[in-house]
Structure formats: C-alpha cells, structure tokens
Amino acid sequence: MTHAIAPADFDSTLAAQRAVSRLSVTRLTLTNFRNYAHARLEPGLAPVVLTGANGAGKTNVLEALSFLSPGSGLRRARLGDISRRDLGDVLGCPWAVAAIVDDGQVPVQLGTGLENLHASKRQVHVDGMAERALASLSQHFAAHWLTPQMDRLFLDGSQERRRFLDRLVFSFDPAHAGRITAYTHAMRERAKLLGEGKFDDAWLSALEDTMATRGMAVAAARLDVAQRLAAVCENMVGPFPASRLVIDGLAEQGLTHRPALEVEDQLRSALKTSRARDAEAGCVGGGIKGRLPHQSDLLVTHAVKDMEAEQCSTGEQKMLLVGLVLAAAGLSARDEGRMPVLLLDEVAAHLDVKHREALFAQVVNLGCQTWFTGTDAGLFASLKGRAQFYEVDAGSVVQVD
C-alpha cells in the first residue's frame, strides 16, 4: 500500500527511515568557462540565488554545476563551444570546472573539463585522481534541473521527455548511461549494415542481441524509477499538482505483465523480422509495432483533472514539472539516502506568488541545496535570511547581503 507523503513531511519521514546525506557544493571554481575567465563561489548548504541582467552569466553557473554529473550538461552543448572566447578569438581556451562537494561526511574534490580544444571527451578527476568514465561522477554528485527550454517538454517530441527520464534514472543507477551507450552503438552499427545492403545473419544477430539485452536493462531501469516516482507523484499533497506517469514503450509495457526473458526474446525476434523494412525505411524499428527503447516516451497526466499534460495550460505544465523534480528529490532521499542538488533556471519568474512561495518553502524544508537564477532579485525577497545571494555581472559573481 502506498501512503501519501506530504512535501512538508519529507524530513520527518526520511529521518524515521534512514540518515540522509544532503549534497552541497561548498566551492565552485570556473576557468575559461563560457563568459568566465575565472570565478569562484563558496556557498553553504542553504539555497543559492543568482541575480543579474540577461546575458550576465547566471545560467552558465548552473551549466557548470550540471557538468559535475555524467552527460552533456543542461544545455547539451558541444564541448568545444563552452570554451571562453575573447573578442576576435575563434578557438577559445580549454575550460575547467572544479568543485568541493560535501555530503555531510567526507568532502570530495571533483574536476572536469577539456585538456585541449581538440578533445572529444571531457576529463574527470576525483580527489586529484583521473577517472576513465564519466559515470564515476554519479558516485559523488547528483543534480536535477529545470530550464526555460524545458517548458515545452510536454509539447515537443518524445526525445526530450525520454532524456528527462533518463537523467532522473542516472541519479539512481549510474550504470544506466553505459547501457544506453551500448544499445545506441549497436543500433547504429545495425543501421549502417542494413543501409549498405549487408545482410550477414551472424553479424546482425550479434548486434540485435546486444540491442535486446541492453535495451531490456535500459527499459527495466526506467520502469523501476518511473514506478517509484509515480507512487510519490500520485500522492503529492500541496500546491503542486499530483501526476500519473506511464512509459509508452514496447519493453517497458511488456515488463509490467510478462517475464523479462520473454520480453527480451520478443525484442530480439522483432528486430530480426524487421531487417528488410528497416533497410528500406532507413530507420530502426519502423516495421515494429510498439516503441523500441530508443523511442520510448514518458506520458504524464494531471491526476486531479485526469488530463494529459500536453492538454494542460502553460502554467499547469510548469507546476507539473516542478512537482516532478521535487518528487524525484524526495524519492532519492527516501530510497537512496541522498538528497540531490537542484538547479532551477528562471523558474521563479514563471510561477505565481502562491506557487513561488510554496517552492521556496519546500526546498528549504527538504534541506536540499537549490540554485535559483533570476533577473529580478525582488522575487526572492522571502528567502532573505534563508538563502545566499550573489549578483552576476559580465562574468563576475559577487556575494551580497
């Protein structure tokens, strides 16, 4: 039986179950990052408010924080485009982000960036030691974020919703990224063979086996997190609307009522029988009934109104998104014993007073370090005394009272 967990009761509920490590960035250093030649912030656990004019570099700070996690950051920018460029400097300089992350026990030093502008992969250091895999960052840091670009999450194609879900899964299961990479690599190799008219059964079967096994693992991880998150979202109490979550995917739907091996065999068989159609269509899964793991979609419904998110008003969609992120943070604390950092870019400006104040109250109550950005410092007036304020201006960040 699922019990309702009111946001205001998260702390007491969590304390009764297990000790919670609340992640916080206590030092952030940017070098040649976007419009910053060099900048250093030394905040504490409390919420952080960055205010300044448009283009001052507020979102750049959040993007730097997002690079402390695996992936392409909150902008999904090309690594070479992140380098700071002086006037007339076409190439820019190698960039770096360094941070001290505190979980309440043993602080850890994280670093990432480009060694040179021709590098295709960013480097990662943990306590001064080089790490081969980006996934190692997940052991020490986790963040969820909302940006203005995500306001169309429920209106645009399934790709962005799938990425949103996968980012949530990463924080619970760091190996998820590697499974997606293996699946995607096999899918592209299969598409290349079919596009070249090479129907070697042994070769294709090996790639399809990888797609089936890795795809099932990807689907299982998504389904696990989505179901746990749905239990929290459906029972949310407070101003942010409760929501229902469903994954529209062949593997995810199959896993809800059939053994995993049976669904895996179905995927493997479907890929084999669709070779000719995929070769003709120039895509993968075009001839398969149902969405393959690279096509799965996250469907969100406003629970009280029983209305699909895409049919809700713009304001309701924003509140559903905020509710999802707050629920994910609470779920991480409840099930993983770790409260992630929240990065909320220009979120306050798009909420009415009631929901803006409710958001502030909930992040303070959750005890998660939350980074806010905004052009109007007045929107955050009620956080004075409970947050740390910084003014951002043309590549400089200055703490203010």
DAUR-V112950 format. One record per residue. N is the residue number from 0. PSI is psi as a letter, one per 40 degrees, with the letter a starting at -180 (NA if undefined). OMEGA is omega in whole degrees, 0 to 359 (NA if undefined). D_LAST is the distance of its C-alpha to the last C-alpha in whole Angstrom. Layout:
n->(N	N)
psi->(PSI	PSI)
omega->(OMEGA	OMEGA)
d_last->(D_LAST	D_LAST)
This chain:
n->(0	1	2	3	4	5	6	7	8	9	10	11	12	13	14	15	16	17	18	19	20	21	22	23	24	25	26	27	28	29	30	31	32	33	34	35	36	37	38	39	40	41	42	43	44	45	46	47	48	49	50	51	52	53	54	55	56	57	58	59	60	61	62	63	64	65	66	67	68	69	70	71	72	73	74	75	76	77	78	79	80	81	82	83	84	85	86	87	88	89	90	91	92	93	94	95	96	97	98	99	100	101	102	103	104	105	106	107	108	109	110	111	112	113	114	115	116	117	118	119	120	121	122	123	124	125	126	127	128	129	130	131	132	133	134	135	136	137	138	139	140	141	142	143	144	145	146	147	148	149	150	151	152	153	154	155	156	157	158	159	160	161	162	163	164	165	166	167	168	169	170	171	172	173	174	175	176	177	178	179	180	181	182	183	184	185	186	187	188	189	190	191	192	193	194	195	196	197	198	199	200	201	202	203	204	205	206	207	208	209	210	211	212	213	214	215	216	217	218	219	220	221	222	223	224	225	226	227	228	229	230	231	232	233	234	235	236	237	238	239	240	241	242	243	244	245	246	247	248	249	250	251	252	253	254	255	256	257	258	259	260	261	262	263	264	265	266	267	268	269	270	271	272	273	274	275	276	277	278	279	280	281	282	283	284	285	286	287	288	289	290	291	292	293	294	295	296	297	298	299	300	301	302	303	304	305	306	307	308	309	310	311	312	313	314	315	316	317	318	319	320	321	322	323	324	325	326	327	328	329	330	331	332	333	334	335	336	337	338	339	340	341	342	343	344	345	346	347	348	349	350	351	352	353	354	355	356	357	358	359	360	361	362	363	364	365	366	367	368	369	370	371	372	373	374	375	376	377	378	379	380	381	382	383	384	385	386	387	388	389	390	391	392	393	394	395	396	397	398	399	400)
psi->(h	h	i	h	h	h	d	e	e	d	d	d	d	d	d	d	d	i	h	h	h	h	i	i	h	e	h	h	h	h	h	f	h	b	e	h	d	h	i	h	i	g	i	a	d	i	i	h	h	h	i	i	i	h	e	d	e	d	d	d	d	d	d	d	d	d	e	e	i	i	a	e	i	e	e	f	i	h	d	d	e	d	i	h	h	i	h	e	h	d	d	a	i	h	i	i	h	i	i	h	h	h	e	e	c	h	i	i	h	i	i	i	a	h	d	i	e	e	i	e	h	i	i	h	h	h	f	e	h	h	i	d	h	d	d	d	d	d	e	e	i	h	i	i	i	h	i	d	d	e	d	e	d	e	d	a	i	d	d	d	d	d	d	d	d	d	d	d	d	d	d	d	g	d	e	d	d	d	d	d	d	d	d	d	d	d	d	d	d	d	d	d	d	d	d	e	f	h	f	h	d	d	d	d	d	d	d	d	d	d	d	d	d	d	d	d	d	d	d	d	d	d	d	d	d	d	d	d	d	d	d	d	d	d	e	h	h	a	e	h	i	i	i	i	h	i	h	g	i	d	d	d	d	d	e	e	e	i	i	d	d	d	d	d	d	d	d	d	d	d	d	d	e	e	d	d	d	d	d	d	e	f	i	h	e	d	e	h	h	i	h	i	d	e	e	i	i	h	h	h	h	h	d	d	e	f	h	i	d	e	e	i	i	d	d	d	d	d	d	d	d	d	d	d	d	d	d	d	d	d	d	d	d	d	d	e	f	h	h	i	i	h	h	h	h	f	d	d	e	e	i	i	d	d	d	d	d	d	d	d	d	d	d	d	d	d	f	h	h	h	h	i	i	i	d	h	d	d	d	e	d	e	e	h	e	e	i	h	h	i	h	h	h	f	e	i	h	h	h	i	NA)
omega->(180	180	179	177	178	179	181	182	183	185	182	180	181	182	180	185	184	176	183	174	180	182	175	175	183	172	178	181	179	178	181	182	182	183	180	171	176	177	178	175	179	182	175	183	185	177	180	180	178	179	181	181	174	179	182	179	181	181	179	178	178	178	178	178	181	178	172	174	174	177	187	178	187	176	184	183	172	187	181	182	184	183	177	178	172	180	179	180	184	187	183	183	174	184	180	173	178	183	167	181	182	176	181	180	181	177	179	178	179	177	177	180	180	175	176	187	180	182	180	182	180	179	179	175	176	184	175	181	180	177	182	187	175	183	180	178	183	179	187	186	175	181	170	181	173	179	178	180	181	179	179	184	183	183	182	183	185	185	182	178	178	178	178	179	181	177	177	181	180	185	178	187	183	181	181	181	180	179	178	179	180	179	183	179	179	179	180	178	178	179	179	179	181	179	178	179	180	184	177	187	182	181	181	180	178	179	179	176	176	179	182	183	179	179	178	179	177	181	181	179	178	183	181	181	182	180	178	179	180	180	177	183	183	184	179	177	182	186	180	190	173	182	174	183	176	175	177	181	182	182	182	179	180	182	182	182	178	178	183	182	179	179	178	177	178	178	181	181	181	178	182	183	182	184	183	181	178	179	181	183	181	178	181	177	181	181	183	178	182	183	174	183	179	179	185	182	175	181	183	180	174	190	183	181	186	184	177	184	182	179	181	178	179	179	180	178	179	181	175	179	179	179	178	182	178	179	179	178	179	179	179	179	183	187	184	181	183	178	183	173	177	179	186	186	178	181	185	184	184	175	174	186	183	184	176	180	178	178	179	182	184	180	176	180	178	181	180	176	183	180	178	169	177	178	183	181	181	180	185	185	183	178	180	185	179	183	177	186	178	173	181	182	173	175	174	180	184	178	181	177	NA)
d_last->(47	44	41	39	35	33	29	28	31	30	28	31	34	32	32	36	37	35	32	30	28	24	24	20	20	18	18	19	21	23	26	27	26	26	24	23	25	22	19	17	15	14	13	14	16	14	14	12	11	12	13	15	18	22	23	20	20	18	21	22	20	21	24	24	23	26	28	28	30	34	35	34	30	29	30	34	34	36	35	36	34	31	31	29	32	31	33	37	36	38	38	35	34	34	30	29	26	25	23	23	24	24	26	25	28	29	26	28	28	28	29	31	32	35	37	39	39	42	41	41	39	36	36	34	34	33	32	34	37	38	39	41	40	37	37	36	33	33	34	30	28	28	26	27	26	26	26	27	31	31	32	35	36	38	40	41	43	43	42	38	39	41	38	35	37	38	34	34	37	36	33	36	39	38	42	42	41	44	46	45	46	49	50	49	51	54	54	53	56	58	58	58	62	63	62	64	67	67	68	68	68	67	64	63	64	62	59	59	59	56	54	56	55	51	51	52	49	46	48	48	44	43	45	44	40	41	43	40	38	40	41	37	36	39	38	35	34	31	30	31	34	37	38	41	42	45	46	48	50	54	53	50	52	55	53	53	56	58	58	56	59	61	58	58	62	61	58	61	64	62	61	64	66	63	64	66	64	61	63	64	61	59	56	56	57	58	61	60	59	56	52	52	49	48	48	47	45	42	43	41	42	40	41	41	43	45	44	43	40	41	43	39	37	34	32	34	34	30	30	33	31	28	30	32	29	28	31	31	28	30	33	32	31	34	36	35	33	30	27	26	23	22	21	21	21	21	22	20	21	25	25	25	23	25	25	21	20	23	22	18	20	23	21	19	22	24	21	21	18	18	17	16	16	17	17	16	12	14	16	13	12	14	12	9	9	11	10	8	7	8	10	14	16	20	20	16	13	10	7	4	0)
